[in-house]
Amino acid sequence: MKNYCALLANGTVTQIIVADYEWATANLEGEWHDLGGEPLTVGIGFTYDADNDVFVAPVSEVVE
């Protein structure tokens, strides 16, 4: 099973890598968050709600 980590900038996911969380935090700069294994349900642009420990999908505007 693959493990995924997300790089956060101001609470927003800017990058996702396939790596162990401990490795990412020890070897890479930035604020990393463990996403666990598959299926991957988080993407670039999601925001992290630390109070509820959840990622929230970005909201798109509907143009009519």
Predicted model as a PDB file, atoms N, CA, C, CB and O in Angstrom, pLDDT in the B-factor column:
MODEL        1                                                                  
ATOM      1  N   MET A   1       0.841  -1.180   0.000  1.00 63.00           N  
ATOM      2  CA  MET A   1       0.000   0.000   0.000  1.00 63.00           C  
ATOM      3  C   MET A   1       0.886   1.243   0.000  1.00 63.00           C  
ATOM      4  CB  MET A   1      -0.957  -0.002   1.219  1.00 63.00           C  
ATOM      5  O   MET A   1       1.898   1.292   0.700  1.00 63.00           O  
ATOM      6  N   LYS A   2       0.506   2.232  -0.777  1.00 81.00           N  
ATOM      7  CA  LYS A   2       1.233   3.493  -0.827  1.00 81.00           C  
ATOM      8  C   LYS A   2       0.784   4.391   0.317  1.00 81.00           C  
ATOM      9  CB  LYS A   2       1.023   4.196  -2.184  1.00 81.00           C  
ATOM     10  O   LYS A   2      -0.382   4.372   0.713  1.00 81.00           O  
ATOM     11  N   ASN A   3       1.719   5.177   0.844  1.00 89.00           N  
ATOM     12  CA  ASN A   3       1.403   6.205   1.835  1.00 89.00           C  
ATOM     13  C   ASN A   3       1.587   7.559   1.188  1.00 89.00           C  
ATOM     14  CB  ASN A   3       2.294   6.070   3.106  1.00 89.00           C  
ATOM     15  O   ASN A   3       2.524   7.775   0.420  1.00 89.00           O  
ATOM     16  N   TYR A   4       0.676   8.475   1.508  1.00 92.00           N  
ATOM     17  CA  TYR A   4       0.697   9.809   0.920  1.00 92.00           C  
ATOM     18  C   TYR A   4       0.867  10.862   2.003  1.00 92.00           C  
ATOM     19  CB  TYR A   4      -0.586  10.069   0.118  1.00 92.00           C  
ATOM     20  O   TYR A   4       0.398  10.701   3.130  1.00 92.00           O  
ATOM     21  N   CYS A   5       1.549  11.946   1.637  1.00 92.00           N  
ATOM     22  CA  CYS A   5       1.707  13.102   2.514  1.00 92.00           C  
ATOM     23  C   CYS A   5       1.370  14.359   1.732  1.00 92.00           C  
ATOM     24  CB  CYS A   5       3.149  13.179   3.092  1.00 92.00           C  
ATOM     25  O   CYS A   5       1.633  14.451   0.533  1.00 92.00           O  
ATOM     26  N   ALA A   6       0.787  15.324   2.424  1.00 94.00           N  
ATOM     27  CA  ALA A   6       0.434  16.600   1.797  1.00 94.00           C  
ATOM     28  C   ALA A   6       1.263  17.716   2.407  1.00 94.00           C  
ATOM     29  CB  ALA A   6      -1.075  16.900   1.955  1.00 94.00           C  
ATOM     30  O   ALA A   6       1.428  17.794   3.624  1.00 94.00           O  
ATOM     31  N   LEU A   7       1.781  18.579   1.540  1.00 94.00           N  
ATOM     32  CA  LEU A   7       2.492  19.776   1.977  1.00 94.00           C  
ATOM     33  C   LEU A   7       1.472  20.900   2.090  1.00 94.00           C  
ATOM     34  CB  LEU A   7       3.655  20.155   0.986  1.00 94.00           C  
ATOM     35  O   LEU A   7       0.737  21.179   1.143  1.00 94.00           O  
ATOM     36  N   LEU A   8       1.430  21.547   3.259  1.00 94.00           N  
ATOM     37  CA  LEU A   8       0.480  22.628   3.490  1.00 94.00           C  
ATOM     38  C   LEU A   8       1.191  23.973   3.497  1.00 94.00           C  
ATOM     39  CB  LEU A   8      -0.266  22.415   4.810  1.00 94.00           C  
ATOM     40  O   LEU A   8       2.296  24.105   4.023  1.00 94.00           O  
ATOM     41  N   ALA A   9       0.548  24.958   2.912  1.00 95.00           N  
ATOM     42  CA  ALA A   9       1.011  26.348   2.984  1.00 95.00           C  
ATOM     43  C   ALA A   9      -0.195  27.174   3.382  1.00 95.00           C  
ATOM     44  CB  ALA A   9       1.637  26.849   1.609  1.00 95.00           C  
ATOM     45  O   ALA A   9      -1.167  27.266   2.633  1.00 95.00           O  
ATOM     46  N   ASN A  10      -0.136  27.775   4.561  1.00 94.00           N  
ATOM     47  CA  ASN A  10      -1.267  28.544   5.099  1.00 94.00           C  
ATOM     48  C   ASN A  10      -2.537  27.712   5.146  1.00 94.00           C  
ATOM     49  CB  ASN A  10      -1.504  29.797   4.262  1.00 94.00           C  
ATOM     50  O   ASN A  10      -3.627  28.224   4.889  1.00 94.00           O  
ATOM     51  N   GLY A  11      -2.404  26.422   5.476  1.00 94.00           N  
ATOM     52  CA  GLY A  11      -3.559  25.539   5.621  1.00 94.00           C  
ATOM     53  C   GLY A  11      -4.107  24.978   4.328  1.00 94.00           C  
ATOM     54  O   GLY A  11      -5.132  24.298   4.342  1.00 94.00           O  
ATOM     55  N   THR A  12      -3.440  25.249   3.192  1.00 96.00           N  
ATOM     56  CA  THR A  12      -3.911  24.766   1.900  1.00 96.00           C  
ATOM     57  C   THR A  12      -2.910  23.764   1.331  1.00 96.00           C  
ATOM     58  CB  THR A  12      -4.126  25.945   0.916  1.00 96.00           C  
ATOM     59  O   THR A  12      -1.699  23.980   1.396  1.00 96.00           O  
ATOM     60  N   VAL A  13      -3.422  22.672   0.776  1.00 96.00           N  
ATOM     61  CA  VAL A  13      -2.566  21.649   0.180  1.00 96.00           C  
ATOM     62  C   VAL A  13      -1.950  22.204  -1.103  1.00 96.00           C  
ATOM     63  CB  VAL A  13      -3.371  20.342  -0.110  1.00 96.00           C  
ATOM     64  O   VAL A  13      -2.660  22.626  -2.016  1.00 96.00           O  
ATOM     65  N   THR A  14      -0.611  22.196  -1.156  1.00 96.00           N  
ATOM     66  CA  THR A  14       0.093  22.697  -2.333  1.00 96.00           C  
ATOM     67  C   THR A  14       0.818  21.590  -3.083  1.00 96.00           C  
ATOM     68  CB  THR A  14       1.080  23.770  -1.930  1.00 96.00           C  
ATOM     69  O   THR A  14       1.184  21.763  -4.245  1.00 96.00           O  
ATOM     70  N   GLN A  15       1.029  20.441  -2.418  1.00 95.00           N  
ATOM     71  CA  GLN A  15       1.745  19.343  -3.044  1.00 95.00           C  
ATOM     72  C   GLN A  15       1.382  18.053  -2.329  1.00 95.00           C  
ATOM     73  CB  GLN A  15       3.276  19.583  -3.016  1.00 95.00           C  
ATOM     74  O   GLN A  15       1.170  18.050  -1.117  1.00 95.00           O  
ATOM     75  N   ILE A  16       1.310  16.959  -3.077  1.00 95.00           N  
ATOM     76  CA  ILE A  16       1.083  15.629  -2.501  1.00 95.00           C  
ATOM     77  C   ILE A  16       2.172  14.717  -3.024  1.00 95.00           C  
ATOM     78  CB  ILE A  16      -0.348  15.071  -2.855  1.00 95.00           C  
ATOM     79  O   ILE A  16       2.460  14.705  -4.221  1.00 95.00           O  
ATOM     80  N   ILE A  17       2.782  13.948  -2.124  1.00 95.00           N  
ATOM     81  CA  ILE A  17       3.827  13.018  -2.523  1.00 95.00           C  
ATOM     82  C   ILE A  17       3.507  11.622  -2.003  1.00 95.00           C  
ATOM     83  CB  ILE A  17       5.200  13.486  -2.008  1.00 95.00           C  
ATOM     84  O   ILE A  17       2.749  11.454  -1.048  1.00 95.00           O  
ATOM     85  N   VAL A  18       4.100  10.632  -2.650  1.00 93.00           N  
ATOM     86  CA  VAL A  18       4.025   9.254  -2.170  1.00 93.00           C  
ATOM     87  C   VAL A  18       5.247   9.055  -1.290  1.00 93.00           C  
ATOM     88  CB  VAL A  18       3.972   8.198  -3.363  1.00 93.00           C  
ATOM     89  O   VAL A  18       6.362   8.917  -1.792  1.00 93.00           O  
ATOM     90  N   ALA A  19       5.042   9.040   0.015  1.00 93.00           N  
ATOM     91  CA  ALA A  19       6.145   8.900   0.968  1.00 93.00           C  
ATOM     92  C   ALA A  19       5.589   8.637   2.354  1.00 93.00           C  
ATOM     93  CB  ALA A  19       7.038  10.163   0.975  1.00 93.00           C  
ATOM     94  O   ALA A  19       4.428   8.931   2.639  1.00 93.00           O  
ATOM     95  N   ASP A  20       6.414   8.090   3.195  1.00 91.00           N  
ATOM     96  CA  ASP A  20       6.081   7.885   4.593  1.00 91.00           C  
ATOM     97  C   ASP A  20       6.136   9.236   5.308  1.00 91.00           C  
ATOM     98  CB  ASP A  20       7.049   6.854   5.256  1.00 91.00           C  
ATOM     99  O   ASP A  20       7.051  10.027   5.077  1.00 91.00           O  
ATOM    100  N   TYR A  21       5.163   9.496   6.167  1.00 91.00           N  
ATOM    101  CA  TYR A  21       5.076  10.772   6.872  1.00 91.00           C  
ATOM    102  C   TYR A  21       6.346  11.070   7.672  1.00 91.00           C  
ATOM    103  CB  TYR A  21       3.869  10.773   7.800  1.00 91.00           C  
ATOM    104  O   TYR A  21       6.857  12.189   7.635  1.00 91.00           O  
ATOM    105  N   GLU A  22       6.849  10.073   8.389  1.00 93.00           N  
ATOM    106  CA  GLU A  22       8.055  10.279   9.192  1.00 93.00           C  
ATOM    107  C   GLU A  22       9.241  10.655   8.310  1.00 93.00           C  
ATOM    108  CB  GLU A  22       8.381   9.017  10.003  1.00 93.00           C  
ATOM    109  O   GLU A  22      10.043  11.511   8.683  1.00 93.00           O  
ATOM    110  N   TRP A  23       9.358  10.015   7.133  1.00 93.00           N  
ATOM    111  CA  TRP A  23      10.439  10.346   6.213  1.00 93.00           C  
ATOM    112  C   TRP A  23      10.286  11.780   5.709  1.00 93.00           C  
ATOM    113  CB  TRP A  23      10.464   9.359   5.029  1.00 93.00           C  
ATOM    114  O   TRP A  23      11.256  12.536   5.675  1.00 93.00           O  
ATOM    115  N   ALA A  24       9.068  12.151   5.321  1.00 94.00           N  
ATOM    116  CA  ALA A  24       8.822  13.490   4.776  1.00 94.00           C  
ATOM    117  C   ALA A  24       9.170  14.574   5.789  1.00 94.00           C  
ATOM    118  CB  ALA A  24       7.360  13.628   4.345  1.00 94.00           C  
ATOM    119  O   ALA A  24       9.831  15.556   5.451  1.00 94.00           O  
ATOM    120  N   THR A  25       8.725  14.397   7.034  1.00 94.00           N  
ATOM    121  CA  THR A  25       8.991  15.434   8.038  1.00 94.00           C  
ATOM    122  C   THR A  25      10.468  15.494   8.415  1.00 94.00           C  
ATOM    123  CB  THR A  25       8.150  15.186   9.287  1.00 94.00           C  
ATOM    124  O   THR A  25      10.962  16.554   8.799  1.00 94.00           O  
ATOM    125  N   ALA A  26      11.177  14.374   8.312  1.00 96.00           N  
ATOM    126  CA  ALA A  26      12.601  14.347   8.662  1.00 96.00           C  
ATOM    127  C   ALA A  26      13.491  14.864   7.530  1.00 96.00           C  
ATOM    128  CB  ALA A  26      13.017  12.932   9.030  1.00 96.00           C  
ATOM    129  O   ALA A  26      14.587  15.361   7.788  1.00 96.00           O  
ATOM    130  N   ASN A  27      13.033  14.753   6.287  1.00 96.00           N  
ATOM    131  CA  ASN A  27      13.904  15.052   5.147  1.00 96.00           C  
ATOM    132  C   ASN A  27      13.470  16.224   4.275  1.00 96.00           C  
ATOM    133  CB  ASN A  27      14.008  13.857   4.302  1.00 96.00           C  
ATOM    134  O   ASN A  27      14.249  16.684   3.440  1.00 96.00           O  
ATOM    135  N   LEU A  28      12.267  16.709   4.444  1.00 95.00           N  
ATOM    136  CA  LEU A  28      11.761  17.779   3.593  1.00 95.00           C  
ATOM    137  C   LEU A  28      11.317  18.963   4.439  1.00 95.00           C  
ATOM    138  CB  LEU A  28      10.599  17.277   2.723  1.00 95.00           C  
ATOM    139  O   LEU A  28      10.836  18.793   5.560  1.00 95.00           O  
ATOM    140  N   GLU A  29      11.479  20.140   3.905  1.00 95.00           N  
ATOM    141  CA  GLU A  29      11.038  21.341   4.616  1.00 95.00           C  
ATOM    142  C   GLU A  29       9.544  21.536   4.446  1.00 95.00           C  
ATOM    143  CB  GLU A  29      11.795  22.580   4.117  1.00 95.00           C  
ATOM    144  O   GLU A  29       8.944  21.006   3.510  1.00 95.00           O  
ATOM    145  N   GLY A  30       8.950  22.288   5.341  1.00 95.00           N  
ATOM    146  CA  GLY A  30       7.537  22.627   5.236  1.00 95.00           C  
ATOM    147  C   GLY A  30       6.681  21.864   6.224  1.00 95.00           C  
ATOM    148  O   GLY A  30       7.163  21.023   6.983  1.00 95.00           O  
ATOM    149  N   GLU A  31       5.418  22.177   6.194  1.00 94.00           N  
ATOM    150  CA  GLU A  31       4.428  21.542   7.081  1.00 94.00           C  
ATOM    151  C   GLU A  31       3.769  20.383   6.332  1.00 94.00           C  
ATOM    152  CB  GLU A  31       3.345  22.582   7.566  1.00 94.00           C  
ATOM    153  O   GLU A  31       2.989  20.597   5.404  1.00 94.00           O  
ATOM    154  N   TRP A  32       4.088  19.165   6.742  1.00 95.00           N  
ATOM    155  CA  TRP A  32       3.559  17.965   6.094  1.00 95.00           C  
ATOM    156  C   TRP A  32       2.464  17.340   6.942  1.00 95.00           C  
ATOM    157  CB  TRP A  32       4.679  16.947   5.841  1.00 95.00           C  
ATOM    158  O   TRP A  32       2.506  17.401   8.171  1.00 95.00           O  
ATOM    159  N   HIS A  33       1.491  16.742   6.281  1.00 93.00           N  
ATOM    160  CA  HIS A  33       0.391  16.073   6.972  1.00 93.00           C  
ATOM    161  C   HIS A  33       0.221  14.679   6.380  1.00 93.00           C  
ATOM    162  CB  HIS A  33      -0.934  16.895   6.857  1.00 93.00           C  
ATOM    163  O   HIS A  33       0.225  14.509   5.161  1.00 93.00           O  
ATOM    164  N   ASP A  34       0.073  13.692   7.244  1.00 93.00           N  
ATOM    165  CA  ASP A  34      -0.098  12.306   6.809  1.00 93.00           C  
ATOM    166  C   ASP A  34      -1.492  12.112   6.223  1.00 93.00           C  
ATOM    167  CB  ASP A  34       0.135  11.328   7.986  1.00 93.00           C  
ATOM    168  O   ASP A  34      -2.488  12.423   6.877  1.00 93.00           O  
ATOM    169  N   LEU A  35      -1.570  11.603   5.000  1.00 92.00           N  
ATOM    170  CA  LEU A  35      -2.862  11.328   4.361  1.00 92.00           C  
ATOM    171  C   LEU A  35      -3.211   9.849   4.412  1.00 92.00           C  
ATOM    172  CB  LEU A  35      -2.847  11.803   2.911  1.00 92.00           C  
ATOM    173  O   LEU A  35      -4.310   9.460   4.014  1.00 92.00           O  
ATOM    174  N   GLY A  36      -2.296   9.021   4.895  1.00 87.00           N  
ATOM    175  CA  GLY A  36      -2.561   7.591   4.950  1.00 87.00           C  
ATOM    176  C   GLY A  36      -2.392   6.935   3.595  1.00 87.00           C  
ATOM    177  O   GLY A  36      -1.632   7.402   2.747  1.00 87.00           O  
ATOM    178  N   GLY A  37      -3.112   5.847   3.411  1.00 82.00           N  
ATOM    179  CA  GLY A  37      -2.977   5.075   2.183  1.00 82.00           C  
ATOM    180  C   GLY A  37      -4.083   5.351   1.192  1.00 82.00           C  
ATOM    181  O   GLY A  37      -4.773   6.368   1.262  1.00 82.00           O  
ATOM    182  N   GLU A  38      -4.235   4.423   0.268  1.00 78.00           N  
ATOM    183  CA  GLU A  38      -5.234   4.561  -0.796  1.00 78.00           C  
ATOM    184  C   GLU A  38      -6.612   4.200  -0.250  1.00 78.00           C  
ATOM    185  CB  GLU A  38      -4.876   3.663  -2.016  1.00 78.00           C  
ATOM    186  O   GLU A  38      -6.675   3.408   0.689  1.00 78.00           O  
ATOM    187  N   PRO A  39      -7.692   4.713  -0.761  1.00 84.00           N  
ATOM    188  CA  PRO A  39      -7.751   5.654  -1.872  1.00 84.00           C  
ATOM    189  C   PRO A  39      -7.425   7.072  -1.401  1.00 84.00           C  
ATOM    190  CB  PRO A  39      -9.137   5.618  -2.530  1.00 84.00           C  
ATOM    191  O   PRO A  39      -7.722   7.451  -0.268  1.00 84.00           O  
ATOM    192  N   LEU A  40      -6.817   7.832  -2.283  1.00 86.00           N  
ATOM    193  CA  LEU A  40      -6.456   9.214  -1.988  1.00 86.00           C  
ATOM    194  C   LEU A  40      -7.691  10.089  -2.187  1.00 86.00           C  
ATOM    195  CB  LEU A  40      -5.273   9.697  -2.892  1.00 86.00           C  
ATOM    196  O   LEU A  40      -8.246  10.145  -3.284  1.00 86.00           O  
ATOM    197  N   THR A  41      -8.120  10.771  -1.126  1.00 89.00           N  
ATOM    198  CA  THR A  41      -9.345  11.573  -1.190  1.00 89.00           C  
ATOM    199  C   THR A  41      -9.093  13.063  -1.009  1.00 89.00           C  
ATOM    200  CB  THR A  41     -10.317  11.103  -0.145  1.00 89.00           C  
ATOM    201  O   THR A  41     -10.032  13.842  -0.845  1.00 89.00           O  
ATOM    202  N   VAL A  42      -7.824  13.456  -1.039  1.00 93.00           N  
ATOM    203  CA  VAL A  42      -7.434  14.856  -0.874  1.00 93.00           C  
ATOM    204  C   VAL A  42      -6.670  15.278  -2.113  1.00 93.00           C  
ATOM    205  CB  VAL A  42      -6.574  15.068   0.417  1.00 93.00           C  
ATOM    206  O   VAL A  42      -5.942  14.477  -2.700  1.00 93.00           O  
ATOM    207  N   GLY A  43      -6.832  16.543  -2.521  1.00 93.00           N  
ATOM    208  CA  GLY A  43      -6.125  17.033  -3.693  1.00 93.00           C  
ATOM    209  C   GLY A  43      -5.558  18.419  -3.478  1.00 93.00           C  
ATOM    210  O   GLY A  43      -5.792  19.054  -2.449  1.00 93.00           O  
ATOM    211  N   ILE A  44      -4.809  18.879  -4.468  1.00 95.00           N  
ATOM    212  CA  ILE A  44      -4.241  20.233  -4.440  1.00 95.00           C  
ATOM    213  C   ILE A  44      -5.393  21.235  -4.323  1.00 95.00           C  
ATOM    214  CB  ILE A  44      -3.372  20.518  -5.727  1.00 95.00           C  
ATOM    215  O   ILE A  44      -6.404  21.123  -5.016  1.00 95.00           O  
ATOM    216  N   GLY A  45      -5.221  22.208  -3.438  1.00 95.00           N  
ATOM    217  CA  GLY A  45      -6.244  23.233  -3.253  1.00 95.00           C  
ATOM    218  C   GLY A  45      -7.187  22.958  -2.089  1.00 95.00           C  
ATOM    219  O   GLY A  45      -7.924  23.852  -1.673  1.00 95.00           O  
ATOM    220  N   PHE A  46      -7.179  21.737  -1.555  1.00 95.00           N  
ATOM    221  CA  PHE A  46      -7.986  21.444  -0.370  1.00 95.00           C  
ATOM    222  C   PHE A  46      -7.422  22.224   0.803  1.00 95.00           C  
ATOM    223  CB  PHE A  46      -8.011  19.913  -0.061  1.00 95.00           C  
ATOM    224  O   PHE A  46      -6.222  22.496   0.842  1.00 95.00           O  
ATOM    225  N   THR A  47      -8.261  22.586   1.755  1.00 95.00           N  
ATOM    226  CA  THR A  47      -7.790  23.247   2.971  1.00 95.00           C  
ATOM    227  C   THR A  47      -7.916  22.289   4.137  1.00 95.00           C  
ATOM    228  CB  THR A  47      -8.582  24.551   3.246  1.00 95.00           C  
ATOM    229  O   THR A  47      -8.788  21.420   4.157  1.00 95.00           O  
ATOM    230  N   TYR A  48      -7.026  22.461   5.115  1.00 95.00           N  
ATOM    231  CA  TYR A  48      -7.014  21.593   6.286  1.00 95.00           C  
ATOM    232  C   TYR A  48      -7.673  22.303   7.455  1.00 95.00           C  
ATOM    233  CB  TYR A  48      -5.576  21.174   6.647  1.00 95.00           C  
ATOM    234  O   TYR A  48      -7.259  23.397   7.840  1.00 95.00           O  
ATOM    235  N   ASP A  49      -8.705  21.676   8.021  1.00 95.00           N  
ATOM    236  CA  ASP A  49      -9.401  22.177   9.201  1.00 95.00           C  
ATOM    237  C   ASP A  49      -8.813  21.454  10.407  1.00 95.00           C  
ATOM    238  CB  ASP A  49     -10.964  21.960   9.098  1.00 95.00           C  
ATOM    239  O   ASP A  49      -9.222  20.337  10.725  1.00 95.00           O  
ATOM    240  N   ALA A  50      -7.853  22.091  11.079  1.00 92.00           N  
ATOM    241  CA  ALA A  50      -7.143  21.469  12.192  1.00 92.00           C  
ATOM    242  C   ALA A  50      -8.056  21.172  13.381  1.00 92.00           C  
ATOM    243  CB  ALA A  50      -6.008  22.359  12.636  1.00 92.00           C  
ATOM    244  O   ALA A  50      -7.843  20.191  14.094  1.00 92.00           O  
ATOM    245  N   ASP A  51      -9.072  22.011  13.600  1.00 95.00           N  
ATOM    246  CA  ASP A  51      -9.976  21.797  14.732  1.00 95.00           C  
ATOM    247  C   ASP A  51     -10.740  20.482  14.606  1.00 95.00           C  
ATOM    248  CB  ASP A  51     -10.960  22.956  14.845  1.00 95.00           C  
ATOM    249  O   ASP A  51     -10.995  19.806  15.603  1.00 95.00           O  
ATOM    250  N   ASN A  52     -11.103  20.121  13.369  1.00 95.00           N  
ATOM    251  CA  ASN A  52     -11.871  18.896  13.131  1.00 95.00           C  
ATOM    252  C   ASN A  52     -11.039  17.790  12.485  1.00 95.00           C  
ATOM    253  CB  ASN A  52     -13.064  19.202  12.256  1.00 95.00           C  
ATOM    254  O   ASN A  52     -11.555  16.705  12.220  1.00 95.00           O  
ATOM    255  N   ASP A  53      -9.750  18.057  12.228  1.00 91.00           N  
ATOM    256  CA  ASP A  53      -8.824  17.116  11.607  1.00 91.00           C  
ATOM    257  C   ASP A  53      -9.382  16.534  10.311  1.00 91.00           C  
ATOM    258  CB  ASP A  53      -8.497  15.996  12.576  1.00 91.00           C  
ATOM    259  O   ASP A  53      -9.401  15.320  10.110  1.00 91.00           O  
ATOM    260  N   VAL A  54      -9.840  17.444   9.427  1.00 93.00           N  
ATOM    261  CA  VAL A  54     -10.378  17.033   8.128  1.00 93.00           C  
ATOM    262  C   VAL A  54      -9.874  17.974   7.037  1.00 93.00           C  
ATOM    263  CB  VAL A  54     -11.931  17.016   8.154  1.00 93.00           C  
ATOM    264  O   VAL A  54      -9.518  19.123   7.300  1.00 93.00           O  
ATOM    265  N   PHE A  55      -9.852  17.467   5.822  1.00 94.00           N  
ATOM    266  CA  PHE A  55      -9.547  18.292   4.655  1.00 94.00           C  
ATOM    267  C   PHE A  55     -10.860  18.661   3.984  1.00 94.00           C  
ATOM    268  CB  PHE A  55      -8.592  17.548   3.657  1.00 94.00           C  
ATOM    269  O   PHE A  55     -11.775  17.842   3.892  1.00 94.00           O  
ATOM    270  N   VAL A  56     -10.945  19.903   3.516  1.00 95.00           N  
ATOM    271  CA  VAL A  56     -12.169  20.419   2.900  1.00 95.00           C  
ATOM    272  C   VAL A  56     -11.872  20.757   1.437  1.00 95.00           C  
ATOM    273  CB  VAL A  56     -12.707  21.681   3.671  1.00 95.00           C  
ATOM    274  O   VAL A  56     -10.905  21.457   1.135  1.00 95.00           O  
ATOM    275  N   ALA A  57     -12.720  20.246   0.529  1.00 94.00           N  
ATOM    276  CA  ALA A  57     -12.546  20.499  -0.896  1.00 94.00           C  
ATOM    277  C   ALA A  57     -12.808  21.961  -1.213  1.00 94.00           C  
ATOM    278  CB  ALA A  57     -13.474  19.604  -1.721  1.00 94.00           C  
ATOM    279  O   ALA A  57     -13.634  22.604  -0.565  1.00 94.00           O  
ATOM    280  N   PRO A  58     -12.099  22.490  -2.218  1.00 92.00           N  
ATOM    281  CA  PRO A  58     -12.352  23.880  -2.609  1.00 92.00           C  
ATOM    282  C   PRO A  58     -13.753  24.022  -3.207  1.00 92.00           C  
ATOM    283  CB  PRO A  58     -11.286  24.362  -3.621  1.00 92.00           C  
ATOM    284  O   PRO A  58     -14.277  23.094  -3.823  1.00 92.00           O  
ATOM    285  N   VAL A  59     -14.339  25.187  -3.015  1.00 88.00           N  
ATOM    286  CA  VAL A  59     -15.668  25.455  -3.532  1.00 88.00           C  
ATOM    287  C   VAL A  59     -15.525  26.196  -4.850  1.00 88.00           C  
ATOM    288  CB  VAL A  59     -16.517  26.271  -2.516  1.00 88.00           C  
ATOM    289  O   VAL A  59     -14.819  27.201  -4.938  1.00 88.00           O  
ATOM    290  N   SER A  60     -16.200  25.692  -5.871  1.00 82.00           N  
ATOM    291  CA  SER A  60     -16.144  26.342  -7.194  1.00 82.00           C  
ATOM    292  C   SER A  60     -17.367  27.207  -7.367  1.00 82.00           C  
ATOM    293  CB  SER A  60     -16.052  25.295  -8.342  1.00 82.00           C  
ATOM    294  O   SER A  60     -18.465  26.853  -6.938  1.00 82.00           O  
ATOM    295  N   GLU A  61     -17.163  28.360  -8.009  1.00 79.00           N  
ATOM    296  CA  GLU A  61     -18.292  29.227  -8.335  1.00 79.00           C  
ATOM    297  C   GLU A  61     -19.005  28.707  -9.561  1.00 79.00           C  
ATOM    298  CB  GLU A  61     -17.829  30.672  -8.560  1.00 79.00           C  
ATOM    299  O   GLU A  61     -18.371  28.266 -10.519  1.00 79.00           O  
ATOM    300  N   VAL A  62     -20.311  28.758  -9.531  1.00 78.00           N  
ATOM    301  CA  VAL A  62     -21.116  28.384 -10.693  1.00 78.00           C  
ATOM    302  C   VAL A  62     -21.449  29.654 -11.437  1.00 78.00           C  
ATOM    303  CB  VAL A  62     -22.415  27.609 -10.283  1.00 78.00           C  
ATOM    304  O   VAL A  62     -22.070  30.565 -10.889  1.00 78.00           O  
ATOM    305  N   VAL A  63     -21.033  29.712 -12.690  1.00 79.00           N  
ATOM    306  CA  VAL A  63     -21.310  30.894 -13.524  1.00 79.00           C  
ATOM    307  C   VAL A  63     -22.457  30.551 -14.457  1.00 79.00           C  
ATOM    308  CB  VAL A  63     -20.037  31.343 -14.338  1.00 79.00           C  
ATOM    309  O   VAL A  63     -22.405  29.571 -15.200  1.00 79.00           O  
ATOM    310  N   GLU A  64     -23.477  31.366 -14.404  1.00 77.00           N  
ATOM    311  CA  GLU A  64     -24.640  31.104 -15.271  1.00 77.00           C  
ATOM    312  C   GLU A  64     -24.672  32.038 -16.430  1.00 77.00           C  
ATOM    313  CB  GLU A  64     -25.932  31.220 -14.497  1.00 77.00           C  
ATOM    314  O   GLU A  64     -25.578  31.962 -17.260  1.00 77.00           O  
TER     315      GLU A  64                                                      
ENDMDL                                                                          
END                                                                             
